[in-house]
Amino acid sequence: MNLFEQFTNSLWNFRSYRSLSQTKGGKSFLYIFLLFLLVYLIGSFYAGIQVDTFINYLQSSMEDNVPDFRLANGRFTFDGEMPYRIEDNDFLLIIDTTGQTTLDEFDAKSSGMLITEGEMITISLGKPETTSFSMMGPIEISKDQILKFLPSLKVVFVVIMAIAFLFAFAGKLFGILMLSLLAMIASSMFRQQLTFQNHWNVAIYASTLAMIIKLSNTLLGGPLDGFMFLIYWSLAISWAFLGIYNMPKANPNHASPIMEQADGNPQAE
């Protein structure tokens, strides 16, 4: 089978799983690599659009709404009216370099931040933690520097996603290994004679629909996020069991494991 036939048969043609289980190791690995790469690229592109939109919004909002500020030599300066307040639900940010604002302002908030001329106080669950700007040494931060830095976050995101692909694919192979072990249970239940390579191939193709559903959930904004782990594994395990159940039974007189074909043209039955 070519890659497209492998893809379509793995979705709904359970009778083809006998042929799929005999796919050469290199060919099945290429299938899962390309499928995972495609799914990962689509998901990353979707996430990239969101990151790009957020960074552009943050940059525009900061240019228009945030007064000039600067942190240098352990001293914070701010050109806006003070106290400068940003309030969002249970979070409160106050910038006041006059020293008049106290932590009493945060009594009704579970989290927040108070920035003064010499320190930054963060409040988490009602507990304050103080960081002195003098501890930052020669570090200098200004509004203009941040505005210039924000676009580079897009490049950082691409690099992170490229590195994360290696770890994500390694995790996918581990998941296939776990599914291969579960497929062995199905072989025992349905009296099928399969090698580990056969089980590995079944696990690869049984993961196809689950991966597509997971990608769809991501593109739709994650409406099933709370149940996605359960849905993914329920589908993958079900497809593995159904694929093995629908395999033609081995000949009782030649009850030996299904081996990989050196060549040939396995077709869906």
Buried (B, 14 or more C-beta within 10 A) or exposed (E): BEEEBBBBBBEEBBEBBBBBBBBBEEBBBBBBEEBBEEBBEEBBEBEBEEBBEEBEEBBEEEEEEBEEBBBBEBEBEBEEEBBBEEEEEEBBBBBBBEEEBEEEBBEEBBBBBBBBBBBBBBBEEEEEEEEEBEEBEEEEBBBEEBBEEBEEBEEEBEEEBEEEBEEBBEEBBEBBEEBBEBBBBBBEEBEBBBBEBBBBBBBBBBBBBBBBBBBEBBEEEEEBEEEBEEBBBEBBBEBBBEBBBBBEEBEEEEEEBBEBEEEEEBEBB
